[in-house]
Each structure stands twice: as structure tokens, then as C-alpha cells.
Amino acid sequence: MTDAAEIRRQIVLACRVLYGNGHDDYVWGHPSVRDPDGRGIWMKGSGLGFEEVEPENVLLVGWDGEVLDGEGPRHVEWPIHSEVMLARPDVGSVVHSHPPHSIALGAAGCELQPVSHAGTLFVPPKVPHYTRTADLIVTRDMGIDVAKGLGDARALLLVNHGIVAVGADLPQAICAAVLLEKAAHQQLLVEGFGGAKRWSDDEEALAKRGNVWSPKHLQSLWDYLVRRLDA
């Protein structure tokens, strides 16, 4: 059975973590969690900033967009979450947000390079760029197209729009979103020094991913990010 109170609490924490790690964009952006009973997705309601969300603002949205539990409006971009989860049984959580350095990287047409630990969580393979539209993803067909663009990757750059990051659970998806923005920021800092002269090749990057970003380490990062909320 669904523990709705715990899911709501976790999404509130996720929103606070995103707010504190460079993902705030006024009232836009949203994390979601797959409903354990298969009814749809739990996500924050619209009209609120990440720092404002409380448990009563978290909604259960069905696969067709109907609000099944909770009060208040849902985000119009719910199809990003629903269609990615329908296409990816391995995904238990999705984040869509508008972090500035990731947006800048995509708009510049740059490929994310593993110039840091953070980058090796994603590369290889290349982080896909979605360029079909920079507009809002408001229909199921558009959501399906985004899910196809994401493929099996951990993250997607919605060029001139934002990001999609996924994980097996909420902590993994939030960590992916946070680390993608960190990796983009670090790469853009490198550009100020004339561009990267060295980055990890695929073999080294994959080795680092196993050493640095195992599920255990991602859980530790999530725990730290949550603890830092109280600091």
C-alpha cells in the first residue's frame, strides 16, 4: 500500500534540496515519484517555489493527467514524468528543472565532458540533447518524444529549456539533477581558462563511476544534502 504521507514528505525534502543547489526558477520545476500502487506519479503542485512546498501541496497525478489525490492545480508538464516512467520501468523518480549552467551548456551546443567527478556520473555515453522544441512539454505525445530522446540515459538536456534527470528512486534522481548542474558549472569554469586540456576517457570515467557514484555513495550524498537543510 502507498504511504502517501511519507511520499509527500520525501518530495518536500527533494524540493528543498533542489532549491538549495541551484535549481530554483521561481515557481517552475518539479520532482516526481512513481506511485507504488501503479496509479501514476506523485509530484509537487504548481504555483509554488521549491522552498514553499509543503506536504499538502503534493499531488497524485494519474497516467492521463487527472489529479487523484490532493488539492490544487498540477503542473502542465506532468507528461515529462509520466511518459518517462511508462517508457522506463527502471525509473522510480524524475526531476525536471531549469538550472542555469546546464541550460547554458545545452544552448551553446556543447557536449558534457567528464572534467570532474560529477561529469563521470553521466559520461559515457553522451548526455542527449533534445532539440525538437524548447517549448513546454504539455501533451502525452510530447512527453513520449522526450522519453525517446532520453532513451536509457540518466539525464537529458532540453535545449533552451532545462533538464530531465532520472533515478531508480528519489534520492538518485535528485542527486543526478544536482550533479548534472555541478558538472555543467565546472565545465563552463574550465572554458574561462581556455577550455579543457584533459578529461577522463571512457575507461577511466566508468571506473570512477563505480568508485565514486555507486548507489551507496549516491544515498550518502542525498543524506548529506538533507542534513544540510538543517545546518
LUMDREN-763670 format. One record per residue: x negated, z, y of N, C-alpha, C, O in turn. Coordinates in steps of 0.2 Angstrom, whole numbers, plus 5000, padded with zeros to 4 digits. Each point is the difference from the previous one (the first is absolute). Example, Ala and Ser with C-alpha at 12.3 -4.5 7.8 and 13.67 -1.06 7.14 Angstrom:
// LUMDREN-763670
493450394972500450005006499650005006499550034999 500749935006499650015006500450035005499750015006 
END
This chain:
// LUMDREN-763670
499650004994500450005006499650005006499450035000 500849945006499750005006499950075003500650035001 498949995001499950065005500049975007499449995003 501250005000500049975006499750045006499649975004 500450104995499750045005499249995000499750005005 500050004989499349995000499849935002499549995004 500949964994499849935003500050005007499649975004 501050064999500050005008499450035003499749985005 500150084992499550045002499349965000499650005005 500349964990499449964999500049955005499549985003 501149984998500049955005499950035007499649965004 500650094998499950045006499250015001499749985005 500050044990499350015000499649945001499549995004 500749964992499749935001500149975007499549985002 501050035001500149985007499550045005499749975004 500350094995499550045004499349984999499649995005 500249994989499349984998499949935003499549995003 501049974997499949935003499950015008499649975003 500850075000500050015007499350035002499849985005 499950064991499450035002499449964998499450025001 500749924996499449964998500149925002499849964996 500450045010500049935003500649954999499949945001 500650094996500649954998500650015004500549964999 499550085006500650015004500149945005499549975003 501150014997500249945005500750015002500549974998 499550095006500750025003500550014994499850054996 500749925003500550014995500049964994500450004996 499049965004500049954995499550014994499550045002 500649944992499650014994500450054996500450045002 499449964991500450044995499750004994499849944997 500150125000499850004993500650014995500650025003 499449964991500550014995499850024993499450004999 501150034997499850024994500649974995500650005002 499249984992500549974995500450064998499750054998 500949945002500550054997499950014993500049954996 499950115001499850014993500649984996499949994994 500750015008500649984996500149925001500549984997 499149995006500149925000500549985005500249945000 500050105005500649985004499749965006500449965003 499050044999499749975006499450035002499650024996 500449995011499450035003500250055005500550005003 499150054998500050055005499649995005499449984999 500850025008499649985005500250035007500650035000 499049985004500250035007500549965003500049945000 500550095004500549965004499749985006499450015002 500949945001499849975006500150045006500450045000 499349945006500150035006499550065002500150035005 499549994990499650065001499349984999499849964995 499750075009499350004998499850044994500450044998 499049945000499850044994499950075001500250044995 499749985011499950075001500750045001500050065000 500549905000500750035001500450014994500550035000 499349934995500450004994500150074996499550045000 501149984999500150064996500449984993500249945000 499850104996500449994993500649965001500249964996 500250075009500749975000500049925003500549975000 498950015002500049935002499749954995499949955001 500050084993499849964994500649974996500550044999 499549905000500649964997499949984993499449984999 501150014997499949974994500449935001500650005002 499049944997500249945002500149964993499549994997 501049985001500149974994499749935001499749985005 500249994989499649934999500449955005499749955001 500950065000500449955005500050025007500349975004 499350084998500050035007500550055001500050025006 500550004990500550055002499750075000499650014995 500650035010499750075000500450044995500650005001 499150024994500450044995499950085001500550034997 499149995006499950075001499750015007499549975002 500750085002499850015007500449975005500449954999 499550075007500449975006499549975005499450025001 500949945003499649965005499849934998500049984994 499749985011499949934998499350004996499650045001 500449904995499449994997499649955003500349965005 499050034994499649955003500249934997500249994994 499849965011500249934998499549974995500249954996 499250085004499549974995500050034993499550004997 501050035001500150034994499849954994499750024995 500449915006499849964995499349994998499849984994 499850045011499250014998500050044994499649994995 500750075005499950054995500349994994499750004994 501049985006500349984994499849954996499950004994 499949945010499849944996499350014997499849984995 499750065009499450014997500150044993499649994995 500850075006500150044994500349964994499950014994 500649955008500349964994499549954997500049994994 499549995010499549954997499550034997499649974996 500250105006499550034997500250074997500050055003 500149954990500250064997499550065001500150064999 499349925002499450055001500050035006499750055001 500749935004500050035007500650055000500649994999 499250075003500550055001500150025008500450045001 499249935003500050025007499849945004499549974998 500850015008499849955004499950035007500450045002 499149935002500050025007500049945004499649954999 500850045006499949955005499950035007500450045002 499149945001499850035007499749955004499849944998 500050085008499749955005499350035003500050015006 499550014990499450035002499649945004499949954998 499850075008499749955004499449974998500049935001 499650104995499449964998500149954995499749954999 500850074996500249964995500349945003499949944997 500650075008500349945003499549965003500049935000 499550105004499549965003499649964995499849945001 500050094993499649964995500449944998499749954999 500950064999500449944998500149955005500049944999 500150085007500149955006499449965001500149945002 499350094997499449965001499949964994499549965000 500950044995499849964994499550024996499749964996 500150105004499450034997500250034993500550024999 499049974996500150034993499750075001499550015003 500950034994499750074999499450004996500049974994 499550065008499350004996499950084998500250045004 499549974991499950074998499350025003499550014997 500650005009499450035004499950075000499650035002 500950004995500050084999500450024994500249964996 499850105002500350034995500849985000500249974995 500150035011500749995000500149934998500549984997 499149975005500149934999500049984992500449964998 499350084998499949994993500650024996500149984994 500450065009500650014997500449934999500450004996 499549965009500449935000499649944998500449964997 499050045004499649944999499550014994499650055001 500349914994500449944999500750024997500150064997 500449895002500049935003500150005007500050065003 500149895000500149995008500750045001500549994996 499550045010500750035002500449945002499849965005 500850024993500449945002500250015007500250055002 499949895001500350005007500649964999500149954997 500450085006500749975000500149975007500050035005 500149904995500049965006500749965000500049965005 500450054991500749965000500450015006500349965003 499650115000500450025006499750065002499750044996 500349975011499850075002500650045002499950055003 500749924996500650035002500250064995499650014995 500950035007500250054995500349974994500249954999 499750094995500249984994500650034998500150064998 500549915003500650035000500549974995500650035000 499249934996500449974994499750014994499450014999 501049994995499750014994499549944998499550014997 500749935005499649944999499350015004499549984997 500550045009499450025003499650054997499450004999 500950054998499750054997499749984993499450024999 500949934998499849974994499349965001499550014997 500549965009499549965002499450045002499449994998 500750075005499550055001499750034994499450004999 501050014996499850034994499649954996499550014997 500649925003499649954997499450005004499449994997 500550025010499449995003499650064998499450005000 500950064999499650064998499749994993499450024999 501049954997499849994993499850064996500450055001 499049964996499850064997499550045004499750054998 500249935009499650045004500250075002500650014999 499050035004500250065002500250005007500450055002 499549905002500250005007500049925002499749964997 500750035008500149945003500050005008500350055003 499449915000500049995007500649955002500049944999 500550095005500549965002499749985007500150035005 499749914996499649975005500450005007500649985000 499250055005500350015006500650055000500550005004 499550044991500650054999499850074998500150045003 499649964991499850074997499749994993499749954999 500450104997499850014993500550024996500550035001 499449954992500350034995499550034995499549974998 500650095000499550044995500450034995500650025001 499249984993500450024994499550054996499450005000 501050044996499650044995500550024994500649995001 499150044994500450024995500550065002500550014997 499350035008500450055002499950015008499649965003 500750085000500050015007499350015003499849975005 499850084992499450025002499549945000499649985005 500449984990499649944999500249955005499549975003 501150024999500249955005499850025007499849965004 500350104997499850035007499349995001499749985005 499950044990499350005000499749925001499649995004 500849974992499849935001500149975007499649975003 501050055000500149985007499550035005499749975004 500150104995499550035004499349975000499749995004 500149994989499449984999499949925002499549985002 501149994998500049935002499850005008499649965002 500850085001499850005008499350035001499749975005 500150074991499350035001499549944999499549995004 500649974991499649954998500049945005499449985002 501250015001500049955005499750025006499649965004 500450104998499750035006499350004999499649985005 500150044990499350004998499749935001499549995003 500949964994499749935000500049985007499649965002 500950055002500049985007499550035004499749975005 500150094994499450045003499449964998499649995005 500349994989499449964998500049935004499449985002 501249995000499949945004499750015006499749965003 500450105000499750025007499250004999499750005005 500150014989499250004999499849934998499450004997 501049955003499849934998500249984994499849954997 500750095000500249984993499650034994499550025001 500949994994499750034994499449964997500149944999 499350095000499549964997499950024992499749964996 500750095002500050024993500750034999500350045004 500049944990500650044997499950004993499649964997 500850084999500050014993500249934997500549975002 499150014993500349944996500550034995500150065000 500249894997500650024996499850054994500450054999 499049954998499850044995500050075003500250054997 499449965009499950065003500750035002500150065000 500349905003500650025003500550034995500350055001 499749924993500450024994499750074998500450044998 499049965001499750064998500150065005500250064998 499849935008500250055005500750025000500250065001 500249894997500750015000500250054994500450055001 499249954994500150044994499750075002500350054998 499149955006499750075001500350035006500150065000 500249915005500250035006500850005000500350055003 500049904994500850005001500450004994500549964999 499350084996500450014995500650045002500150025005 500449974990500750045002499950075002500350035004 499250004993499850085001499850005007500250055004 499349914998499750005007500649985005500050035006 500449924993500549995004500550065001500250015006 499950024989500550065000499650065005500350035004 499149974995499650055004500049985007500150055005 499949894997500049985007500750015002500150035006 500449964991500750015002500150085001500350025005 499450024991500150075000499750025007500250045004 499249934997499650025006500449985007500150035004 500249914995500449975006500650045002500250015005 500150024989500650055001499750065003500350035005 499250004992499750065003499850005007500150045004 499749904998499849995007500550005005500050015006 500649984991500650005005500150075002500350015006 499550044991500150075002499450035004500050065002 499549904998499350025003500150015008499650025003 
END
